[in-house]
């Protein structure tokens, strides 16, 4: 799983003019990028590029495309296809990404720890970060041959268990690690940049209710109103009560790819590290189960799946972490379900979901997340309303 990390363009002096959308990517730009990344020699060039948009309605704060490349020259070892990832072209969505530093955060991730996680990630061929101009782009390994599952359709218990095995390995590799302090570009869950989501929750709530409220289960509006009122305290308490680790932050099935021919944690490749943070690992668990599984599937397998993650976190000897008994992890899981409601609320209430599929996705996330909070009696973990 060792990866060769590319050089990262961070200086304004090596100015790269990116197109507004992925469709504008030229062979000349790709030649320069792959040379900077060390995967294309000086005697080869990208002669032609075919563009295929992917992830439409999936990536709300970014745009993705699969680029098929034809080379002139030997181009030995150069990829035939790559995934280009750029910030969203929609003004409202781009503003969200800039506000929360999502684009720099993912660039730093690939620069510093992308190959140090214990889970499979896409190889990064080119990592462009021009902080002065707020210009960002990634050229990533194409893992499209792996099995993809639509979050709208939902993931079943078997695949969810595989995903949580890999997640447990990720969390275990950074569990309470002193090296976390060195990741100053990756905010803690209780840092101001993340706490700002509370304000966005409250600002987005009226629009969210107008667009989605009729689809929500009875009792959901009370969940949202009480959660948003104490959101910042909820984040602070969650961070204070559990050992910290590297959290993916957007651990949903649209960001996972499966390869059944591969054994171990390499079976699951994890994409999209824009929202990574230092926080309690159980948050990632709640995010997957409460938003990527159908209500019926989650209800049937939820506790078994959480125990499976906890077992993977414990490692091969299955010893419970001394600092984190399962009963506490389960309580935190129930409370984390409340935090996950911020995603569909802010996505539907303040961003353009880009298309019909995006609207369908955010609605499904909302119904599942709020239903989970009700099923888990998560409101019992909040102070009584004033």
C-alpha positions in Angstrom: 0.0 0.0 0.0 3.1 2.2 -0.1 2.5 5.2 -2.4 5.0 7.6 -4.0 3.6 11.0 -3.2 3.9 13.7 -5.9 5.5 17.0 -5.6 2.9 19.6 -4.4 2.6 22.9 -6.2 2.2 25.5 -3.5 4.2 28.5 -4.7 2.6 31.4 -6.6 5.7 31.5 -8.7 4.8 28.2 -10.5 1.5 29.6 -11.7 -1.0 27.1 -13.2 -4.1 28.5 -14.9 -6.8 26.0 -14.2 -10.0 26.0 -16.3 -13.4 26.8 -14.7 -14.6 23.3 -15.3 -13.0 19.9 -15.9 -14.2 20.0 -19.5 -11.6 22.7 -20.2 -8.6 20.6 -19.3 -6.1 20.6 -22.2 -3.4 18.1 -23.1 -0.7 20.7 -22.4 -2.0 21.2 -18.9 -2.0 17.4 -18.3 1.5 17.0 -19.7 2.8 19.6 -17.3 0.9 18.2 -14.4 2.0 14.6 -14.9 5.6 15.8 -15.3 5.5 17.7 -12.1 4.0 14.7 -10.4 6.9 12.5 -11.6 4.9 10.0 -13.7 5.6 11.3 -17.2 9.1 11.7 -18.7 10.4 14.7 -20.6 10.3 12.8 -24.0 6.5 12.1 -23.7 3.5 14.3 -24.0 -0.3 14.0 -23.6 -1.5 14.2 -27.2 -5.2 13.8 -26.7 -7.7 13.7 -23.8 -11.2 12.4 -23.7 -13.4 13.8 -20.9 -16.2 12.0 -19.0 -17.9 13.7 -16.1 -18.4 11.5 -13.1 -20.0 11.8 -9.6 -22.7 14.2 -10.9 -25.0 14.9 -8.0 -22.6 13.0 -5.6 -19.8 15.5 -5.0 -21.6 18.7 -3.9 -18.5 20.9 -3.2 -16.3 19.5 -6.0 -16.4 18.4 -9.6 -14.9 15.2 -10.9 -14.1 13.8 -14.3 -12.4 10.7 -15.7 -9.8 11.7 -18.3 -8.7 9.1 -20.9 -5.2 10.0 -22.1 -3.4 9.2 -25.4 0.3 9.8 -25.3 3.0 10.5 -27.9 6.3 9.0 -26.9 7.0 6.0 -24.7 5.1 7.2 -21.6 6.2 4.2 -19.7 4.3 3.8 -16.5 2.0 6.7 -17.2 -1.7 6.1 -16.4 -4.1 5.6 -19.3 -6.9 7.2 -17.3 -6.9 9.6 -14.3 -9.5 11.3 -12.2 -9.4 15.0 -12.1 -10.8 16.7 -9.0 -11.4 20.4 -8.8 -13.5 22.8 -6.6 -17.1 23.2 -7.5 -18.0 25.6 -10.3 -21.2 26.6 -8.5 -20.7 29.8 -6.5 -22.7 28.8 -3.4 -21.0 25.4 -3.2 -17.5 26.8 -3.8 -18.1 29.3 -1.0 -18.8 26.4 1.4 -15.7 24.6 0.3 -13.6 27.8 0.8 -15.1 28.6 4.2 -14.3 25.2 5.6 -10.9 25.0 3.9 -12.0 21.7 2.2 -9.7 22.0 -0.8 -6.5 22.8 1.0 -7.4 20.2 3.6 -7.5 17.4 1.0 -4.3 18.7 -0.7 -2.5 18.5 2.6 -3.9 15.1 3.2 -2.4 13.7 0.1 0.8 15.6 0.7 1.4 14.3 4.2 -0.6 11.2 5.3 -2.3 9.7 2.3 -0.1 6.7 2.5 0.0 6.4 6.3 -3.5 5.3 7.1 -3.8 1.6 7.0 -6.5 1.8 4.4 -6.5 1.9 0.6 -6.6 5.4 -0.9 -6.2 6.5 -4.5 -2.7 7.3 -5.6 -2.2 11.0 -6.2 -0.3 11.8 -9.4 -0.5 15.6 -9.2 -1.4 17.8 -6.2 -1.8 21.5 -7.1 -2.2 23.9 -4.2 -1.8 27.6 -5.0 -2.8 29.1 -1.6 -2.3 32.7 -2.7 -4.8 32.3 -5.6 -6.9 29.7 -3.9 -6.4 27.4 -6.8 -6.6 23.7 -6.3 -6.6 20.5 -8.3 -5.8 16.8 -7.9 -5.0 14.1 -10.5 -5.8 10.8 -8.8 -5.6 7.1 -9.7 -8.7 5.8 -11.5 -10.3 3.1 -9.3 -13.4 2.9 -11.5 -12.9 -0.9 -12.0 -14.0 -1.4 -8.4 -17.6 -1.9 -7.3 -19.5 1.3 -6.7 -22.7 1.5 -4.7 -25.2 4.3 -4.9 -26.0 6.0 -1.7 -29.5 6.8 -2.9 -30.1 3.0 -3.3 -28.3 2.3 0.0 -25.7 -0.1 1.2 -26.5 -3.5 2.6 -25.2 -5.0 5.9 -22.5 -7.1 4.3 -20.8 -4.2 2.4 -21.3 -2.0 5.4 -19.4 -4.5 7.6 -16.5 -4.5 5.1 -16.4 -0.8 5.2 -16.4 -0.6 9.0 -13.6 -3.2 9.1 -11.4 -0.8 7.0 -12.6 2.2 9.1 -11.6 0.4 12.3 -8.1 -0.1 10.9 -7.9 3.6 10.0 -9.0 4.7 13.4 -6.7 2.2 15.2 -3.6 3.4 13.2 -4.1 6.9 14.6 -5.9 6.2 17.9 -4.8 8.7 20.5 -1.5 9.2 18.6 0.8 12.0 19.6 1.4 12.6 15.9 -2.1 14.0 15.7 -0.8 17.3 17.1 1.4 17.7 14.1 -1.5 17.7 11.7 -2.3 21.4 12.3 -3.9 21.7 8.9 -6.5 19.1 9.9 -8.9 20.8 12.4 -10.2 19.1 15.5 -13.9 18.4 15.5 -14.3 21.2 18.1 -12.2 23.8 16.3 -13.9 27.1 15.3 -14.0 26.1 11.6 -16.1 23.1 12.4 -18.2 24.8 15.1 -19.2 27.3 12.4 -21.4 24.5 11.1 -23.8 25.3 13.9 -24.5 28.7 12.5 -25.0 27.2 9.1 -27.3 24.6 10.5 -29.5 27.4 12.0 -29.3 29.6 8.9 -30.2 26.7 6.6 -33.0 25.3 8.7 -36.0 27.3 7.3 -35.0 26.5 3.7 -34.4 22.9 4.5 -37.8 22.5 6.2 -39.4 24.2 3.2 -37.8 21.8 0.7 -37.7 18.5 2.7 -39.9 18.9 5.7 -42.8 17.0 4.3 -40.7 13.9 3.7 -39.4 13.7 7.3 -40.8 11.3 9.9 -42.9 12.6 12.8 -40.7 14.1 15.5 -37.9 15.0 13.1 -38.5 18.7 13.4 -38.0 18.6 17.1 -34.8 16.7 16.6 -33.5 19.4 14.3 -34.6 22.3 16.4 -33.1 20.9 19.6 -29.9 19.8 17.9 -29.2 23.1 16.2 -29.7 25.0 19.4 -26.9 23.1 21.2 -24.8 22.1 18.2 -21.5 23.7 19.3 -21.7 22.3 22.8 -22.5 18.9 21.2 -19.3 19.0 19.1 -17.2 20.1 22.1 -18.6 17.4 24.4 -18.1 14.7 21.7 -14.5 15.7 21.3 -13.8 15.9 25.0 -15.2 12.5 25.9 -13.4 10.2 23.5 -9.8 9.6 22.4 -9.1 11.4 19.1 -8.1 9.8 15.8 -8.1 10.7 12.1 -11.7 10.9 11.0 -12.7 10.8 7.4 -15.7 13.1 8.0 -17.6 12.1 4.9 -17.6 8.3 5.3 -20.6 7.5 3.1 -21.0 4.8 0.5 -20.6 7.1 -2.5 -17.0 7.6 -1.3 -16.1 3.9 -1.0 -15.1 1.4 -3.7 -15.0 -2.3 -3.2 -12.7 -5.0 -4.8 -13.7 -8.5 -3.9 -10.6 -10.0 -5.4 -8.5 -8.2 -2.8 -8.2 -9.4 0.8 -8.0 -7.4 4.0 -8.5 -3.7 4.4 -7.3 -3.1 0.8 -10.7 -4.5 -0.3 -12.2 -1.1 0.5 -10.8 2.1 -1.1 -11.7 5.3 0.6 -12.1 8.5 -1.5 -12.7 12.2 -0.8 -10.7 13.5 2.2 -11.9 17.1 2.1 -13.7 16.9 5.4 -11.1 15.0 7.4 -10.6 16.0 11.0 -9.2 15.0 14.3 -12.1 13.7 16.4 -13.9 10.7 17.9 -13.9 7.8 15.4 -17.4 6.7 16.2 -18.7 9.8 14.3 -17.6 8.2 11.0 -19.5 5.0 12.0 -22.7 7.0 12.7 -22.3 8.9 9.5 -22.1 5.7 7.4 -24.9 3.8 9.0 -27.3 6.6 9.6 -27.1 8.1 6.1 -26.0 5.3 3.7 -28.2 2.5 4.8 -31.9 2.2 4.3 -33.9 2.6 7.4 -34.9 -1.1 7.5 -31.4 -2.4 6.9 -29.9 -0.1 9.6 -32.5 -1.2 12.1 -31.9 -4.9 11.4 -28.0 -4.8 11.6 -27.1 -1.6 13.4 -25.8 -2.9 16.8 -23.9 -5.8 15.2 -22.2 -3.4 12.7 -21.2 -1.0 15.5 -19.7 -4.0 17.4 -17.9 -5.0 14.2 -16.2 -1.6 14.0 -15.3 -1.7 17.6 -13.7 -5.1 17.2 -11.6 -3.9 14.2 -10.6 -0.9 16.3 -9.5 -3.3 19.1 -7.2 -5.1 16.6 -6.4 -8.8 16.0 -6.5 -9.6 19.7 -10.0 -8.1 20.0 -9.0 -6.5 23.3 -11.2 -3.5 24.2 -9.3 -0.2 24.2 -8.5 0.5 27.8 -9.6 4.1 27.4 -12.8 3.4 25.5 -15.3 0.7 26.7 -17.9 -0.4 24.3 -20.8 1.0 26.4 -19.3 4.5 26.0 -18.8 4.0 22.3 -22.4 3.0 21.9 -23.5 6.1 23.8 -21.3 8.3 21.6 -22.7 6.6 18.5 -26.3 7.5 19.6 -25.1 11.1 20.1 -23.2 11.3 16.9 -26.4 10.5 15.0 -27.6 14.0 16.0 -24.4 15.6 14.6 -24.9 13.9 11.2 -28.1 15.8 10.6 -26.1 18.9 9.9 -25.0 17.5 6.5 -28.4 17.2 4.8 -29.7 20.4 6.5 -26.8 22.6 5.2 -26.6 20.8 1.8 -30.3 21.3 1.1 -30.7 24.6 2.8 -27.7 26.6 1.6 -26.2 24.9 -1.4 -27.2 24.0 -4.9 -27.3 20.2 -5.0 -26.4 20.5 -8.7 -29.1 18.3 -10.2 -32.1 16.0 -9.6 -29.8 13.2 -8.3 -28.2 15.6 -5.8 -31.7 16.6 -4.5 -32.7 12.9 -4.2 -29.4 12.1 -2.4 -29.8 14.9 0.2 -33.4 14.0 0.8 -32.5 10.3 1.4 -29.7 11.4 3.8 -32.1 13.6 5.7 -34.8 11.0 6.1 -32.4 8.3 7.2 -30.4 10.5 9.6 -33.5 12.0 11.4 -35.1 8.6 11.6 -32.0 7.1 13.2 -32.0 9.8 15.8 -35.6 9.0 16.7 -34.9 5.2 16.7 -31.9 5.6 19.0 -33.7 8.0 21.4 -30.8 10.4 20.8 -32.6 13.4 22.2 -32.4 11.7 25.6 -28.7 12.6 25.5 -29.3 16.3 25.2 -30.2 18.7 28.0 -33.9 19.2 28.4 -35.2 22.2 26.3 -35.4 25.5 28.2 
